[in-house]
Amino acid sequence: MPDQQKFDEIFDVITIDSVIKEVKDEQARKYIESGLDFQLQVKSVENYIQKQDLTFVQNFAKDTGDYRSLSLVDQLVIALGVRLSRDRDDFEKLRSEPKPLTEFKPLSMQPEFD
């Protein structure tokens, strides 16, 4: 079986219309429309992303301190993942709150115990 056929059987490649709208370069847009080796599914933010999924992402990002560094499109892409997890009955596998922060120390800075 050719690699592309195997890829197509295993993976769904999905994005949102907001990502496509951000591509300004005409050559890149044409490539996305007709040059990709795989089927790109484009979901409409208005029709697919649910408010609860975006809220989930925003609250999580606020808890991690990442909220201010994520654009709305970034948040919507992550919300797409949350929505897909709901559609595939995998939502319970998502972490609902971040892991506690732990201090990172390189091994060279950790105390040695004899």
KAWOGI-V718572 format. One record per residue. N is the residue number from 1. SS is DSSP state (H for helix, E for strand, C for the rest). NEAR is the number of other C-alpha atoms within 8 Angstrom. Layout:
n-><N | N>
ss-><SS | SS>
near-><NEAR | NEAR>
This chain:
n-><1 | 2 | 3 | 4 | 5 | 6 | 7 | 8 | 9 | 10 | 11 | 12 | 13 | 14 | 15 | 16 | 17 | 18 | 19 | 20 | 21 | 22 | 23 | 24 | 25 | 26 | 27 | 28 | 29 | 30 | 31 | 32 | 33 | 34 | 35 | 36 | 37 | 38 | 39 | 40 | 41 | 42 | 43 | 44 | 45 | 46 | 47 | 48 | 49 | 50 | 51 | 52 | 53 | 54 | 55 | 56 | 57 | 58 | 59 | 60 | 61 | 62 | 63 | 64 | 65 | 66 | 67 | 68 | 69 | 70 | 71 | 72 | 73 | 74 | 75 | 76 | 77 | 78 | 79 | 80 | 81 | 82 | 83 | 84 | 85 | 86 | 87 | 88 | 89 | 90 | 91 | 92 | 93 | 94 | 95 | 96 | 97 | 98 | 99 | 100 | 101 | 102 | 103 | 104 | 105 | 106 | 107 | 108 | 109 | 110 | 111 | 112 | 113 | 114>
ss-><C | C | H | H | H | H | H | H | H | H | C | C | E | E | E | E | H | H | H | H | H | H | C | C | C | H | H | H | H | H | H | H | H | H | C | C | C | C | C | E | E | E | E | C | H | H | H | H | C | C | H | H | H | H | H | H | H | H | H | H | H | H | H | H | C | C | H | H | H | C | C | H | H | H | H | H | H | H | H | H | H | H | H | H | H | H | H | C | C | C | H | H | H | C | C | C | C | C | C | C | C | C | C | C | C | C | H | H | H | C | C | C | C | C>
near-><4 | 5 | 6 | 8 | 8 | 9 | 8 | 10 | 6 | 6 | 6 | 8 | 8 | 8 | 11 | 13 | 10 | 9 | 9 | 8 | 7 | 6 | 9 | 7 | 6 | 7 | 6 | 9 | 11 | 9 | 9 | 8 | 7 | 6 | 7 | 9 | 5 | 7 | 8 | 9 | 8 | 8 | 10 | 10 | 10 | 5 | 7 | 8 | 13 | 8 | 6 | 6 | 12 | 12 | 8 | 9 | 12 | 10 | 8 | 11 | 10 | 10 | 9 | 8 | 7 | 9 | 9 | 7 | 5 | 9 | 7 | 6 | 9 | 8 | 12 | 12 | 10 | 9 | 13 | 12 | 8 | 11 | 12 | 8 | 10 | 9 | 7 | 7 | 7 | 9 | 9 | 6 | 5 | 6 | 6 | 5 | 6 | 8 | 4 | 4 | 4 | 4 | 4 | 4 | 7 | 6 | 5 | 5 | 6 | 7 | 4 | 4 | 3 | 2>
